[in-house]
């Protein structure tokens, strides 16, 4: 609200004074002005399997005194069933004038509950107000499909164009149009980036736009992909025009290699063993452990598929120590070849002394 006063003086000047204030109207004190629910659907590809889950965000604008509020002051029911809320996600912001924006997230234990959603909140003097959000009648059961790269795909393009199929969902007989897409890229041994994409797009070139870097907190162009595995999430946002909105997410993992197959990284551990036999004879020997992170198809691999040379000399490897594990989460689903060990027959003194 604005209140102004004007005064005219004889020398041609006008003096004005203005005061701006904010105030609230409520049917009750406290009161919930508005509330809505975002239903989240997640499809997560990892470790050779696909997991699906649902969660929801409740967003509220309220007026009253909610100083000291925490998640225990909020109750959300769906079709009469109280829902368990995540205290770590609870957030409350005030404009300093008894007006608050409140939100909290929670996972569903299974599928979303259909029916009427009601939220109750308690203020600083234990007064309770409630708000009927609306009735949920349906929810998405399919996530958007990435067409390049696909899950576990090994690409040799260091700056790929990400592509996906246009997404749609019909809610209560009404086809919903995607409002926005969101891409999240987690680079192997690097940063996490996010980009909002307009609803009409089904592709995004690697260097077309700057992405938001969550680590540096600024917009940047993506660096060329390093060799290794990477996470990519495609999310679509749909608005019903009413109390319920939907976020649908698909998480995949893909690999970049300069070649197929390719070695992302490797290192060697040099071992020195010192032993005394029954005659107090000192014996020393050296060995090495070779650790390799690689991408490609290494199914059926054994130690005979590995060659290690030192200064041009092939080393004899111990097949009994060979191990190969396929990774599926972090780092992503490239092959991990661990503990390939070769031992020499040379004897000497470790480190140049008696050890």
N, C-alpha and C positions, 0 to 999 in steps of 0.2 A: 504494500500500500504506500502511496505517496501523498504527502501533504505539503503544499507550497504556499508561501505568503509573498506578495509583491508590494513594493512601495515606490511611488514615483516622487522624484525630487525636482526642484525648479530648474536645475541646470541641465536638464535633458537626460539624466541617468535614471535607470530603474534598478532598484535593489530587490533581489529575490532570495528567499531562504527556503530550503526544501529538506524534509525529513522522510527517509524511506524506512519502513518497518515490515516485518513479516509476522503473521499471526495464523493460527489454525482454527478451523471449525471442525468439531466432532459431534456426532450424535451422542457419544459417551466419552468418558475419560477414564482409561485410555481407549483408543479406537484404531482399527486396522483400516486404512484407506483403500488398499488394493493388495491382492496376492495372486500369484500364479505359480505353476509347477512346470519345470523342464524335466521330461523323461529322457534319460540317457540309455542308449543301447550300445553295447560293446561286443565286437567280434575280434578276438585276439588269436592270431596264428602263432604258435610257438611249439618247439620241441616235438614236431610231427603231429600236433593235435590242434584242434580249434576249440577255444573256450568262448562261451557267450555269457553275458551278465547284464543286469539292469541296475540303474540307480536313478535318483531323482533329486533335483534342487527345488527348494521352496524359497520364493522371493517375496518379500513383504515391504510395504511402506506403511508405517504406523506413526501415530502421534500420542504423546504422553511422556511420562518420565520412566525411561528404561535404563537409567544409569545402573551399572553393576549387573546387567542382564547376562546370562549365559544360556547354554543350550538346554539346561534343565527347566528353563522358563518357557519352553516351546513344546507344544504337543501337536502332532499331526496324526489324524486318523484317516484311513481309507476304507470306505464301506464299513465304518464302525471299528476297524482294527487299528490300534495304536502302532505307529511305525517307529522303529529304532533309528535315532538320529546320530550323526557322526559329530561329536563335540569338537574334533580337531578342525572341521571345516566351517564351524560357526563364525559368522562375521556380522558386525553391527557398526554402522556409520551414522553419525548425527551431524545435522547442519548447525547445531548449537542452539536450536530454538524449539526443542521438544518435538522435532521431526526426525524420524529414524528410518534408515534402510537396513533391512535385516535379511540375511540369507543363510541357509544351511543345507548340506548335502547328506544323503544317506543311501546305502545300497539296499536293494531289495534282496530278500533271501531266496527268491525264485523269480517268477514272472511278476510284472506289475499287477497290482490289485485294481480291478475294475470297480467302479462305484463312486460314491460321493466323497470328496476330499474336504476336510475341515481343519483349520489351523486355529489354535488357541495360544495366546501369549499372556504372560504375567508381568506387571510393571513393578516398580521399586517398592510399592507398598502393598503388594500381593493382590492387586485388583486384576481380574482376568477379563479379557475380551476375546471373542471368537469371530471367525470369518469363514463363510462357506465358499470355497474356491470354485468348485464346479464338479461335474460328473465325468469321469474318464470312461469312455466306451470302447477304446481300442488302443493299440500301440504297435509300433513297427516290429517286425520279426525278420527283417532282412537289412543288411548293411550295404552301402555302396560298394561296387566292385572296381578295384584297380585293374586296369588292363596292361599297363607297363609302368614299372616292373610288376610282375606277379610274385606271390609268396615263394621264397626260396630261389627265385630266378637269379642266375649269374649273368650279369651284363658286363660288356667290355666298353661301354660308352661312359666316359668319365663325367660328362655333363648331360645326363639324359633328360628327355622330355617326359614328364609324368602324365599319364593318360588314365581316364576312368570313364565308366558308363554313366550317363545322366541318371539321376536318382529321382524317384517319386514314391509317394505313399498316399493311399486314400483313407481318410479318416471320417468315419460316420457318413459315408457316401460322398464325401467331397474330396476330389484330388488336390493334394497339397503340393505347392511348388516350392522347390528349395530356395531359401532366402540367401544363403551363402554356403560356400564350401570352405573348409579349413584344411591345410596341409601341415603336418608336423614331421620334420626330418631330424633324426638323431644319428649323427655321423660317428662311425667307429673311431674310438679314442679321440673324439672331438666334441663339438658343441651341439646344442639342440636349437633348431630353427622353426619358426612358424610363419605361415603366409595365409592371408584371407584371399579367397578367390571368388569372383562374381558368380552368381547363380547360373548364368548361361554357359560358362566354360566347362569343357570336358578335357582340358589339357593345360599344362603349365610348363613352358620352357625353362630349363635350368637357370639361365641367366636373364630371363625376361624382366624380373623385378627384384628389388631388395627384399630380404626376409628379415623378420625380427629374431635377433640372436638373444636367447634367454640368458646366456652366460654374460655377455657384454652389455645387455640391456640397450641395444641400439639396432637400427636397420643396417643390414649389410648384404652384399651379394654373396651367394654361396661359394665356398672354396671348391675346387675340383675334388671329386670323391677320392679318398685314399683307398688303397687296396684293402679289402676286408668286408665285414658285414655291417649293414645299416638298418635302422628302424624307420618305417614310414607309416604314418596314420593319415587316413582320409576321413573327414567328418562332414556330414551334411546337416544343416540346420533347417527345420521346418516349423512354420508358425501356423497354428490353426485359426488365428484370429480371435481366439477365446482364451480360456484359462490355462490351456495345456499347449506346450510346445515340445519339440522332439529334437534331440541330438543323436545321430546314428554314426557310429565309428567303426572303421575297419583298420586293424593294426596288422602290418605284414613285416617280414624281414627279407632283405635281398642282399646280394653280394656284388661288389664291383671287383673285377680283376683286369689287369692289362692284357692278360691272356687267360685261357681256360685250359688247364688249371693254372693257378698262380699261388705264390707264397707271399702271405701278408707280412710276416715277420718271423725271425728265427734267432735263437741265441744258444750258446754253448756254456755248460758248466764243466770246468776242469776239476777232476777229483784226484787227490793224492792220498793213498792208503799206506799206513806204516804198520807193519806187523813184526812180532818177534816169534820165532819158532821155539820148539822145546829146548834147543841148544843155545837160546838167547841170541840167535842169529837175526840181525836186522834185515828185513825185506821191505822194500818200498815199491810201489807200482802206481802208475797213472792211468786214469780213464777219463772218459768224457760222456756227458749227457747232452744230447742234441734235442732242443725243443723247437717245434715248428708250428706256426699258425698258417693254415693253407685253405684255399677255397677250390672247389671242384668236386668231382665224384671219385672218392677214394674207397668205395665199398670193396671189401675183399682184400684190402691192402695188407701186406706183411713186410717184414724188414728187408726182404730182397728187392722191394720197390724203392729203397732209399740208398742213395750213394752219398757219402761224405768224403771229401778230399781235403787234405792238409798240405798246402804248398805243392799241389799237384799229385800227391800220393793218396790213393784210395785207402780208407781205413776199414778194418774189419769190424762189423757191427755184431752185437750180441742179440740174436733173434729172440731169446727168452725174455729179454727186458722190453721188447717192443710193446707199445700201447698206442691205440688210436681211439679217440673219443669224438663223437660228433656233437657240436654245441648247438643249442637251439634258442638261447635267450640272450645273454650278454657274455662275451661278444656273440654275434649272430650266427646263423647256421652254416658257418664254414667248418671245415674239418680241423680238428686239433690233434696233432701227432705228438705224443709226449713220451719222454723217457726212452729215447732210442740211444742205447748206450754201447759204446765200443771200448774195449780194454786193450791196452798194449802189454807186451811181455817184458818191456824194458824195466830194469831195476836201477835205482839210484838213490839219492838222498833228497827228500822233499824240501823245497825251499832253500837248498844249499847248506842245510845244517843237519844235526842228528834228529831234529823233530821230536 
